[in-house]
């Protein structure tokens, strides 16, 4: 069964989760794209002469365009988000190697957490009455990485792996250190398509707190069902995925990305029936169109998520790819008066006897 840390922040979020459905923010990449940034914008002055192309390295913007990232966080807070994610989806040394920037992974995570913290501070300064409501909380976002431990990158050699568990865990450990030093309130290991990568992230998080003799921060875990088969990319069913990670005793386990809310519904319903911790769900704004764009309107997304809430499936909701502050505002407005999912009592041999 999932348990909860006893830090003051955790008591706050635990109390809030018993009282209401919490709202997590929407897509960071979608909002960055609206700025139509150039290569020069990504480089800033510090990396003006960097030998590799940097456009597309969204996490780097925490160093080169921090005001843009902070203001995106602020827009989501204004829309009603209780939890905002740091702009660190790819901010570990393995993924940063694509830009020859592995050495900046730690610094980017510190800066990303600082951007989110500054947004929260400015939001609470503007709305001081919200200081006693609990939150908003900054979640350190830990993405799936661009290399996988369960699948071979060589179709002719299924036993080959492009990276080892220790290398993945070490990269995540450095990311965890940066996020903690930057001041996050909790961790979100998200968009999990390979559970072994997620296990390396969980291991790194817990090892960091053991090594530093610190109380663990709350941990949210969010997987990705990739298609109608109901499985992750590495082949696990939802129940198998849940069973593989529930030992981490997370604050919540949920689903995000890959699917729109309409396609995700049956999976969220299933998860709500087996999870002994809180459940989260932040789907895409529908499925991408022929141009790869997401065009589901905020009211449509909110309609689907409202129904999940009415059925008692969820504790934390929000949006992933294609969602905007408008989507989050509609979602927040639709669920604010609905009760959160109650944690189920799962019968075991001990409770049944």
WOZIWO-V957162 format. One line per field, one symbol per residue. phi: phi as a letter, one per 30 degrees, with the letter a starting at -180 (. if undefined). psi: psi as a letter, one per 20 degrees, with the letter a starting at -180 (. if undefined). burial: + if it has 24 or more other ideal C-beta (glycine too) atoms within 12 Angstrom, else -. A space follows every 10 residues. Layout:
BEGIN
phi = ???
psi = ???
burial = ???
END
This chain:
BEGIN
phi = .dbbdcdddd edddddddca dcccdcdddd dddddhdced dddiddcecd dcdcdjdddd ddccbdddde ddeddddddj dcbccddbec dbeddddech bedceedddd ddddeddddd ddddddbddd dcdjidcccd dbddicbcdc bddcddbddd bdaceddddd ddeddeeddd ddjdcacbdb hdcbdddddd ddeddddedd dchcdddebc bbcbddaddi bdddjddddd deddcdddhd dababaiicd ddddeddddd dddcdccdcb abdddicddd ciccbddedd eddddededd dicbcbblbc eidbeddddd deddcdccdd ddddccdbdd ddd
psi = qprqrjrghh hghggghhhr pqprabpghg hhhhilqrgh ghhahhkhjp iqpipimhhh ihghlhhggg hgghhhghij phpqpqmkhk lrhghihhjk khijgghggg hghhggghgg ghghhhmhii hjipaqqopo poriqjqqii qpiohiniiq piqrghgggg ghghgggggg hikqhrqoor loiohhghhh ggggghhghg hjlqpqqqpq poroohaiik qrhjjqrghg gghhiihilr gqpaqrrgqr hghighhhgg hhihpiaqqq pnrrmaqqah jjqpjpqghg ghgghghggh ikhqhpqbqc piqrhgghgg gghhihjqqr pqpqoppahg hi.
burial = -+-++---++ -+++-++--+ ++++++++++ ++----+--- ++++--+--+ ---++-++++ ++++++-+++ ++++++++++ ++++++++++ ++++++--+- ++-+++++++ ++++++++++ --+------- ---+++++++ ++++++++++ +--------- --+-+-++++ ++++++++++ ++++++++++ ++++++++++ ++++++-++- -----+++++ ++++++---+ -+++-+-+-- ++-+++-+++ ++++++++++ +-++++++-+ ++-+++++++ +++++++--- ---+-+-+-+ +++++++++- --++++++++ ++++++++++ +++++--+-+ +-+------- ---
END
